[in-house]
Amino acid sequence: MIGLKGCLNVIDNSGALLVECVNVLKQKVNNGWGSVGDEIVCVVKQARPISEAAQTSATAVKVRRGDVRRAVIVRTKKPVRRPDGRFVRFDDNAVVLLNNKREMLGTRIGGVVSADLRMKGWTKIVSLAPKAVPAIPS
């Protein structure tokens, strides 16, 4: 569960490394706590350094330190209960950055994501991830 001032790793190639949650964008169901698949507003706390040559290239870093961005939570330390009774938890809290049109800012994802994202409408993230922790067997 991610709340205000929670720090999360960024697992895409947008240029950000660490972000801090400032708002959870969702219905008033869970009292301001976000879980896997929820959208948040975050501030970039740490970003990759930008070299002089990289600033002019086409693969320029898309975010800087202090930028306010939207993101979707893809992993949480807090165990999430699946409908069949199993619990799934990860080693860290992680997000993927989004633009204002709810599209991914980066083009790659560098880590495992939860398969619960597919049920919440984030199929693009699940398809780009190297591995998704499997959903319930049918």
trRosetta pair geometry for C-beta under 8 A, 3 or more apart (Angstrom, degrees):
i j d omega theta_ij theta_ji phi_ij phi_ji
1 30 7.7 -146 -136 162 114 132
1 33 4.2 -8 -172 -179 112 123
1 34 6.9 135 -161 63 56 40
1 35 6.0 -32 -100 -80 62 80
1 76 6.7 77 -27 -169 27 143
1 78 4.6 26 -5 0 71 167
2 6 4.6 -154 -156 79 78 160
2 8 6.7 3 -125 -64 137 126
2 21 5.4 140 161 -47 109 163
2 24 6.9 149 95 -90 89 116
2 33 6.8 134 60 -167 39 65
2 34 4.3 -34 63 65 98 98
2 35 7.4 171 14 -75 85 29
2 38 7.6 -168 50 71 112 124
2 40 6.5 -60 111 -72 133 151
2 73 5.8 -167 8 -99 144 142
2 76 6.6 -121 -37 -112 94 112
2 93 6.1 127 -87 -157 111 138
3 6 5.4 112 55 -32 51 118
3 21 6.8 152 108 94 22 139
3 24 7.1 -54 -123 -34 45 128
3 32 6.1 59 -133 128 92 94
3 33 5.3 -39 -75 -106 91 71
3 34 7.3 170 -73 16 40 79
4 21 6.3 -132 -121 106 26 96
4 22 6.8 36 -138 -144 77 31
4 23 7.5 23 -98 -80 85 37
4 24 8.0 -97 -57 -17 66 94
4 32 7.1 -15 -28 162 97 123
5 20 6.2 -16 -146 -175 41 109
5 21 6.8 -45 20 67 12 79
5 22 7.8 59 -62 -95 47 52
6 20 7.0 155 77 -155 36 60
6 21 4.5 11 53 25 88 123
6 93 6.6 -60 160 119 116 168
7 18 6.1 -4 -170 -174 104 104
7 19 7.3 159 -152 84 57 39
7 20 5.5 -30 -96 -98 67 74
7 21 7.8 -133 -68 2 22 81
7 45 7.0 -42 -128 21 102 155
7 93 7.4 126 96 68 51 124
8 18 7.4 154 78 -155 40 58
8 19 5.4 -22 62 65 89 88
8 20 7.7 158 17 -94 76 26
8 21 6.6 66 -8 -41 116 97
8 42 7.1 -74 42 -122 117 153
8 71 7.6 173 85 115 143 153
8 73 7.3 -106 -130 -116 156 84
8 92 8.0 126 -148 153 60 93
8 93 4.5 -87 -114 119 84 101
8 94 5.9 148 -179 -112 96 19
8 95 4.8 64 129 -10 140 106
9 17 7.3 -42 -148 170 70 57
9 18 6.4 -38 -107 -101 49 65
9 92 5.6 28 5 139 127 136
9 93 6.9 143 15 86 78 57
9 94 4.6 -33 71 -106 92 82
9 95 7.4 165 81 23 44 68
10 14 6.7 -81 164 47 135 108
10 16 4.3 66 14 99 169 96
10 17 5.9 -143 40 -140 105 10
10 18 6.8 -129 -2 -63 94 18
10 19 5.8 82 -56 -13 106 107
10 71 7.6 -101 -111 -126 94 141
10 94 7.2 146 -99 -159 14 78
10 95 5.9 -35 -105 72 63 83
10 96 7.3 108 -157 -109 72 31
10 97 6.1 9 -143 -32 122 102
11 74 6.7 -93 40 62 131 141
11 75 7.8 65 -16 8 146 120
11 94 4.9 31 -23 -178 119 130
11 95 7.4 160 14 69 84 32
11 96 6.4 -55 61 -80 84 77
11 109 5.7 41 123 -164 98 77
11 110 5.2 -145 -176 61 78 72
11 111 4.1 -82 -151 29 137 121
11 113 7.7 -177 84 -72 149 93
12 96 4.9 82 -34 -140 122 83
12 97 6.0 -123 48 27 131 84
12 104 6.5 -169 -128 -172 158 110
12 105 6.7 125 103 69 146 83
12 106 3.1 169 155 38 115 147
12 107 7.8 126 -175 32 104 29
12 108 6.5 148 -155 82 68 51
12 109 5.4 -39 -96 -99 75 62
12 110 7.1 157 -106 9 22 84
13 106 4.3 135 52 -155 60 122
13 107 6.2 -41 57 46 118 71
13 108 4.7 40 -6 51 123 98
13 110 7.0 96 -57 -25 83 114
14 61 7.6 75 151 -165 48 68
14 62 4.8 -73 -164 57 78 118
14 63 5.4 39 143 1 105 115
14 97 4.7 -54 12 49 168 135
14 105 4.2 40 -108 108 131 115
14 106 4.0 -100 -49 -58 76 95
15 47 5.3 23 141 -164 88 104
15 48 5.0 -110 -158 33 67 105
15 50 7.8 16 -154 -74 131 96
15 61 3.4 102 -113 -159 146 97
15 62 5.4 173 8 38 122 64
15 63 4.8 176 73 46 110 78
15 64 7.7 -19 122 -68 133 40
16 19 6.0 31 161 -57 137 100
16 44 4.6 -112 -120 -127 119 112
16 46 7.3 105 -168 84 66 54
16 47 5.1 -51 -108 -104 52 84
16 48 7.7 -104 -66 -4 11 79
16 63 4.7 -16 -49 81 100 141
16 67 7.8 -110 -81 57 122 118
16 69 7.6 -128 -39 29 157 150
16 97 6.1 101 31 -47 134 142
17 46 4.5 -55 67 106 108 100
17 47 6.1 171 5 -109 86 24
17 48 6.4 119 -42 -51 106 69
18 44 7.7 107 81 -164 52 57
18 45 4.7 -56 105 69 98 105
18 46 4.0 39 36 36 106 108
19 42 4.0 50 162 152 125 135
19 43 6.5 155 -160 74 79 37
19 44 5.6 -45 -102 -102 85 45
19 45 6.1 158 -117 6 24 89
19 69 7.4 -82 -125 57 141 107
19 71 6.5 130 88 -22 165 159
19 95 6.3 -57 50 49 133 136
19 97 7.6 146 -51 -81 152 101
20 42 6.1 156 73 -160 36 87
20 43 5.1 -18 58 57 93 92
20 45 5.2 79 -20 -45 102 123
21 24 7.0 21 -180 -64 125 77
21 34 7.2 -155 -143 27 149 134
21 40 5.0 -50 -132 176 102 142
21 41 7.5 98 -159 74 61 50
21 42 5.3 -48 -97 -98 44 92
22 40 7.8 129 43 167 53 95
22 41 5.3 -60 68 101 93 94
22 42 6.2 152 8 -113 84 33
22 43 5.8 66 -31 -18 125 99
22 68 7.4 -46 34 -135 146 103
23 40 6.5 158 85 -164 52 68
23 41 4.1 15 52 40 102 112
24 32 5.5 136 38 -165 126 52
24 33 6.7 82 -45 145 173 4
24 34 4.1 -162 -130 -51 120 106
24 38 6.2 5 -163 148 99 132
24 39 7.8 127 -167 88 54 52
24 40 5.3 -35 -108 -107 55 86
25 38 7.4 163 66 171 62 85
25 39 4.4 -38 67 95 112 101
25 40 6.4 179 11 -101 84 25
25 41 6.4 90 -36 -28 109 87
25 70 7.3 -19 8 -136 146 108
26 29 7.0 -64 134 28 110 99
26 30 7.3 9 96 33 133 104
26 34 6.7 142 -1 -106 134 85
26 38 5.1 -48 -53 -145 139 109
26 39 6.8 150 -59 45 85 77
28 31 7.4 47 -173 -79 69 38
30 33 4.7 -92 137 59 111 89
30 34 7.6 143 84 -78 136 27
30 35 7.2 -130 -143 -13 178 106
34 38 3.9 -151 -154 89 94 141
34 39 7.8 -122 -134 64 133 25
34 40 5.4 -68 -44 -69 172 111
34 73 5.5 149 138 -19 115 146
35 38 5.6 91 50 -8 51 121
35 73 6.6 -168 133 90 21 145
35 76 6.1 -69 -148 -17 61 160
35 78 7.3 -90 -118 79 90 124
35 80 6.3 120 -174 -102 122 115
36 73 5.6 -122 -112 111 34 100
36 74 6.7 44 -141 -154 86 19
36 75 7.0 25 -102 -95 104 18
36 76 5.8 -120 -54 -2 84 110
36 80 5.8 -39 9 -67 124 161
36 114 4.6 -23 -155 55 150 152
36 116 5.0 79 110 77 132 128
36 117 6.6 -97 163 -63 99 75
36 120 7.7 177 123 -1 75 148
37 72 6.8 -14 -149 -176 27 106
37 73 6.7 -40 19 68 25 86
37 114 7.7 -90 -40 81 88 121
37 116 5.9 -100 -35 121 124 96
37 117 5.3 179 -88 -110 89 57
37 119 7.5 -51 -97 74 157 80
37 120 3.3 87 -163 38 137 168
37 121 7.8 102 -161 40 110 72
37 122 6.2 -157 -127 2 79 128
38 72 7.2 166 84 -149 29 67
38 73 5.4 13 54 24 77 117
38 120 8.0 -82 -56 -171 44 156
39 70 6.0 -4 -173 -174 106 108
39 71 7.2 154 -154 81 61 36
39 72 5.5 -38 -96 -95 64 73
39 98 7.3 -45 -134 28 105 149
39 102 7.7 -60 -103 -117 140 100
40 70 7.1 157 83 -156 41 60
40 71 5.5 -22 63 64 88 86
40 72 7.6 150 16 -101 76 24
40 73 6.4 66 -9 -43 117 96
40 95 7.0 -84 46 -114 118 142
41 68 6.6 10 178 -179 99 97
41 69 7.5 172 -154 92 58 31
41 70 5.8 -41 -100 -99 61 64
41 71 7.9 136 -113 19 16 78
42 68 7.4 171 89 -151 33 56
42 69 6.0 -25 66 68 81 77
42 70 7.5 110 19 -131 79 18
42 71 5.1 -10 15 11 127 125
42 95 6.9 137 -8 72 160 171
42 97 8.0 -108 60 -107 121 86
43 66 6.8 -20 -172 -146 100 30
43 67 7.2 161 -152 82 56 39
43 68 5.6 -28 -96 -98 72 68
43 69 7.9 137 -102 22 24 71
44 47 5.5 29 164 -57 128 107
44 63 5.3 163 -73 155 158 123
44 64 6.8 142 83 97 147 32
44 65 5.5 -134 112 -124 103 35
44 66 6.4 -36 66 24 90 23
44 67 4.7 28 12 49 123 86
44 68 8.0 -128 0 -69 79 25
44 69 6.6 51 -42 7 97 116
45 65 7.0 9 174 -143 16 88
46 65 6.7 5 -111 -104 21 104
47 61 6.8 106 168 171 118 140
47 63 5.9 -148 -115 105 133 88
47 64 5.8 -134 36 -149 168 30
47 65 4.9 -136 10 -56 110 73
48 61 5.9 -157 69 -110 104 137
50 54 5.7 -137 -162 83 70 119
50 55 5.8 76 163 -71 116 89
50 60 7.6 32 -140 -161 118 81
50 61 5.2 -114 -92 21 105 133
50 64 7.7 -41 -22 -104 135 92
51 54 4.5 89 55 7 84 106
51 55 7.3 -138 91 -18 46 82
52 55 6.1 -48 -159 15 32 114
52 56 7.9 10 156 -3 59 102
53 56 6.8 -71 -166 39 36 98
53 57 6.6 35 147 -29 70 113
54 57 5.5 -56 -144 28 40 116
54 59 7.1 -66 -152 89 87 83
54 60 6.1 131 154 -115 75 61
54 61 6.8 46 140 -17 124 91
55 60 5.9 53 -144 -124 30 115
56 60 7.5 142 31 -76 8 117
57 60 5.9 158 72 -57 68 74
61 64 7.3 101 115 -73 117 65
62 105 5.4 178 111 171 150 108
62 106 7.3 -157 29 -77 140 62
63 67 4.9 -128 -159 46 91 153
63 69 6.4 -41 -115 -45 134 145
63 97 6.7 -88 -41 -168 148 171
63 105 7.0 39 -40 157 113 153
64 67 5.4 112 58 -33 65 111
69 97 5.1 0 140 -151 145 108
69 98 7.1 152 167 58 97 54
69 99 7.9 -57 -150 -101 97 37
69 105 7.2 -24 -160 -45 140 152
70 97 7.4 115 83 -163 49 61
70 98 4.5 -48 96 69 98 104
70 99 7.4 27 47 129 106 6
70 100 6.9 118 6 -95 129 45
70 102 7.5 -59 108 -95 145 58
71 95 3.9 39 158 167 132 134
71 96 6.3 160 -159 76 85 36
71 97 5.0 -47 -98 -104 93 48
71 98 5.9 169 -100 8 31 86
72 95 6.4 151 72 -156 36 83
72 96 5.5 -15 56 56 89 90
72 98 6.1 70 -19 -35 92 124
72 117 7.5 90 143 -131 129 114
72 122 5.9 162 153 -106 160 147
72 125 6.8 -118 81 -54 137 159
73 76 6.3 28 168 -58 124 101
73 93 7.3 -44 -146 -169 103 89
73 94 7.6 118 -158 84 59 46
73 95 5.6 -49 -99 -98 45 84
74 94 5.3 -48 65 98 95 95
74 95 6.3 141 8 -121 88 27
74 96 5.6 62 -31 -15 131 99
74 109 8.0 -165 -149 -154 174 132
74 113 4.2 -59 -179 -133 116 101
74 114 6.3 176 178 18 58 84
74 117 6.3 -5 -125 -67 77 137
74 125 6.4 -138 -101 162 123 139
74 129 7.8 169 -169 -86 140 139
75 90 4.1 -41 -172 46 111 166
75 92 6.4 51 111 83 128 66
75 93 6.3 -178 98 -142 79 29
75 94 4.1 33 41 35 109 101
75 111 7.6 -66 -20 126 143 124
75 112 7.1 80 -82 94 132 80
75 113 6.5 -120 -51 -127 90 50
75 114 6.2 151 -93 -27 58 97
76 80 6.7 94 58 -41 118 108
76 89 7.2 -72 97 -139 70 71
76 90 6.4 112 62 34 28 105
76 93 5.5 21 -121 -112 53 82
76 114 8.0 -13 15 -34 80 142
77 89 6.1 33 -176 -173 36 106
77 90 6.4 -90 -87 71 42 69
77 91 7.3 -15 -103 159 85 14
77 92 6.6 -17 -64 -135 95 14
77 93 5.8 -59 -12 -53 90 83
78 89 6.7 -135 109 -121 17 107
79 87 4.0 10 -179 179 125 119
79 88 6.7 141 -153 65 70 29
79 89 4.1 -60 -89 -57 67 114
80 87 6.9 147 68 -157 35 66
80 88 5.3 -27 59 62 90 86
80 89 7.1 150 8 -78 68 62
80 114 7.1 39 42 -142 150 153
80 116 6.6 -75 129 -24 152 162
81 85 7.3 -31 -166 -145 97 24
81 86 7.6 153 -153 85 55 38
81 87 5.6 -35 -96 -98 60 75
82 85 7.0 -29 76 41 80 24
82 86 4.7 1 40 63 121 85
82 87 7.3 -160 5 -85 82 24
82 88 6.3 65 -38 -11 108 107
82 116 7.8 -138 -101 -78 85 112
82 135 7.5 159 -137 -160 127 60
82 136 5.5 157 170 -65 127 104
83 136 6.0 -52 53 -47 95 158
84 136 4.9 143 -13 -131 122 123
84 137 8.0 16 -41 38 165 72
86 136 7.7 165 32 -99 119 86
88 114 6.5 127 120 -127 138 108
88 116 7.8 179 62 -26 143 119
88 133 5.8 139 -159 129 136 145
90 93 7.8 135 81 -79 115 34
90 94 7.4 -69 117 10 153 107
90 112 7.3 -176 -123 91 122 112
90 114 7.5 -107 -41 -61 125 99
90 133 7.9 -139 -77 -30 100 148
94 111 6.4 -92 -172 91 169 147
94 113 7.9 -116 91 -103 124 74
96 104 6.1 -37 155 -126 119 100
96 105 7.9 177 162 31 74 85
96 106 7.1 -111 -161 37 90 112
96 109 6.4 -36 -103 -109 126 109
96 113 7.9 -10 -34 -101 124 133
96 125 5.6 -180 32 -125 164 124
97 104 7.4 91 82 -159 58 60
97 105 4.2 -31 104 26 104 132
97 106 6.6 90 52 -13 98 95
98 102 5.6 -10 -176 -138 137 37
98 103 6.5 134 -156 64 82 29
98 104 6.3 -60 -105 -100 64 34
98 105 6.2 -164 -115 -27 10 90
99 102 7.5 -74 70 -4 63 14
99 103 5.3 -9 39 59 105 84
99 104 7.9 25 -1 96 85 11
99 105 5.7 129 -47 -82 80 82
104 107 7.4 134 113 -86 120 31
104 124 6.4 -145 -19 123 121 126
104 125 6.8 149 -77 -83 126 82
104 128 7.5 -26 -32 23 175 160
106 109 7.3 128 96 -73 126 57
107 128 8.0 -149 165 -148 43 142
108 128 6.7 -163 -139 173 37 116
109 113 6.8 -20 161 -36 147 124
109 125 6.6 95 -69 -161 152 71
109 128 4.8 110 5 115 112 102
109 129 4.6 -51 93 -94 140 64
109 130 7.2 -148 93 -10 89 72
110 130 7.6 30 -141 -10 31 119
111 129 7.2 -47 83 -147 45 99
111 130 7.3 -15 -105 32 0 108
112 129 6.8 81 -142 174 27 123
112 130 7.1 -67 -79 70 55 90
112 131 4.9 -30 -111 80 85 98
112 132 7.2 148 -165 -104 71 25
112 133 6.2 67 170 -42 116 88
113 117 6.0 -15 149 -4 121 142
113 125 6.2 -161 -171 143 173 103
113 126 6.3 -133 88 -103 131 60
113 129 4.4 -108 12 -101 115 163
113 131 7.8 163 27 91 63 51
113 132 5.4 -30 74 -111 82 77
113 133 7.4 -135 99 7 35 81
114 117 5.8 124 82 -22 78 89
114 132 6.9 31 138 -162 13 83
114 133 5.5 -29 -120 45 52 109
115 118 5.8 -21 180 8 66 114
115 126 6.6 75 -128 -131 55 127
115 132 4.3 103 -80 149 79 112
115 133 5.6 -124 -9 78 92 56
115 134 5.5 26 -22 -152 155 18
115 135 4.1 -125 118 -48 132 81
116 119 5.6 -49 -165 33 54 113
116 120 6.6 40 144 -11 75 109
116 135 6.9 135 -71 -102 51 95
117 120 5.8 -69 -150 46 37 103
117 122 4.0 -65 177 70 101 116
117 123 7.6 166 124 -73 91 31
117 125 5.5 -78 157 79 152 120
117 126 5.1 176 83 -57 115 104
117 132 7.4 -113 37 -137 110 124
118 122 7.0 -90 -75 66 29 66
118 123 5.5 60 -128 -96 73 74
118 126 5.0 -2 -66 -23 91 166
118 132 7.5 64 -30 178 113 160
118 135 6.9 -82 48 -48 126 138
119 135 7.4 126 -35 -118 112 140
122 125 4.5 -10 158 25 106 119
122 126 6.5 115 109 -20 80 92
123 126 5.5 -57 -147 40 41 111
123 127 6.0 39 156 -22 72 107
124 127 6.0 -57 -145 36 27 109
124 128 6.5 17 159 -11 63 110
125 128 6.2 -64 -148 41 28 103
125 129 6.4 36 155 -34 65 107
126 129 5.9 -50 -147 21 30 116
126 132 5.0 21 -151 -81 91 148
129 132 5.5 99 82 -63 133 82
132 135 8.0 -5 131 -30 114 81
134 137 7.5 29 143 -65 125 74
